[in-house]
Amino acid sequence: GAVVSQHPSRVICKSGTSVKIECRSLDFQATTMFWYRQFPKQSLMLMATSNEGSKATYEQGVEKDKFLINHASLTLSTLTVTSAHPEDSSFYICSATTGTRYGYTFGSGTRLTVV
Amino acid sequence: RKEVEQDPGPFNVPEGATVAFNCTYSNSASQSFFWYRQDCRKEPKLLMSVYSSGNEDGRFTAQLNRASQYISLLIRDSKLSDSATYLCVVDGSQGNLIFGKGTKLSVKP
């Protein structure tokens, strides 16, 4: 089946630094990538939607200059958390779709801790 | 009103019990409905899609009532391995998924 590889699975960084999270679709072309964030005991919340070759669409309240998304190819999307702060500590997870109705595949998630 | 609402639980049940989860959604235009399972600190995994006619997969039965905007999941003969958080999910306007907060299930021996 479709596989999305997400790295790193866990990262601890200092306040003020930037962290890049990668999601790769291994055996299919992902026309759209969704980036979600999940705080403890909360639901997964959509942060942004990216389509290959175009700018990402951010959800209300998500700072596009802080969470940089690049979807340069049909198999790779990256999320960079810039100038990270402790409140950015969360579980970040990507989901790729080929555009078919039930074609959602999730990455394994990245647990970010900012100290 | 939240887009997808679920009872957070926890539901603590003995092995072999039958347990039911309910969910309501606010967008009447939603077309796709799912139940996902999420284990602690892991990514969500699709448990089953939910169809208007209702569908069953082994011990799991899902029902959808479009008129009431209500989705349910029934688990029969609970196993210890069923312990997890069950997420009610509907499709969003951008092709994304909208997740409920989840219902935590703990199956005890």
HADDOCK unambig.tbl for C-alpha pairs under 7 A between the chains (distance, minus, plus):
assign (segid A and resid 34 and name CA) (segid B and resid 96 and name CA) 6.79 0.50 0.50
assign (segid A and resid 42 and name CA) (segid B and resid 101 and name CA) 5.37 0.50 0.50
assign (segid A and resid 43 and name CA) (segid B and resid 99 and name CA) 5.92 0.50 0.50
assign (segid A and resid 43 and name CA) (segid B and resid 100 and name CA) 5.66 0.50 0.50
assign (segid A and resid 43 and name CA) (segid B and resid 101 and name CA) 4.00 0.50 0.50
assign (segid A and resid 43 and name CA) (segid B and resid 102 and name CA) 6.82 0.50 0.50
assign (segid A and resid 44 and name CA) (segid B and resid 99 and name CA) 5.90 0.50 0.50
assign (segid A and resid 106 and name CA) (segid B and resid 43 and name CA) 6.87 0.50 0.50
assign (segid A and resid 107 and name CA) (segid B and resid 43 and name CA) 6.95 0.50 0.50
assign (segid A and resid 108 and name CA) (segid B and resid 42 and name CA) 6.60 0.50 0.50
assign (segid A and resid 108 and name CA) (segid B and resid 43 and name CA) 5.16 0.50 0.50
assign (segid A and resid 109 and name CA) (segid B and resid 42 and name CA) 6.94 0.50 0.50
assign (segid A and resid 109 and name CA) (segid B and resid 43 and name CA) 5.87 0.50 0.50
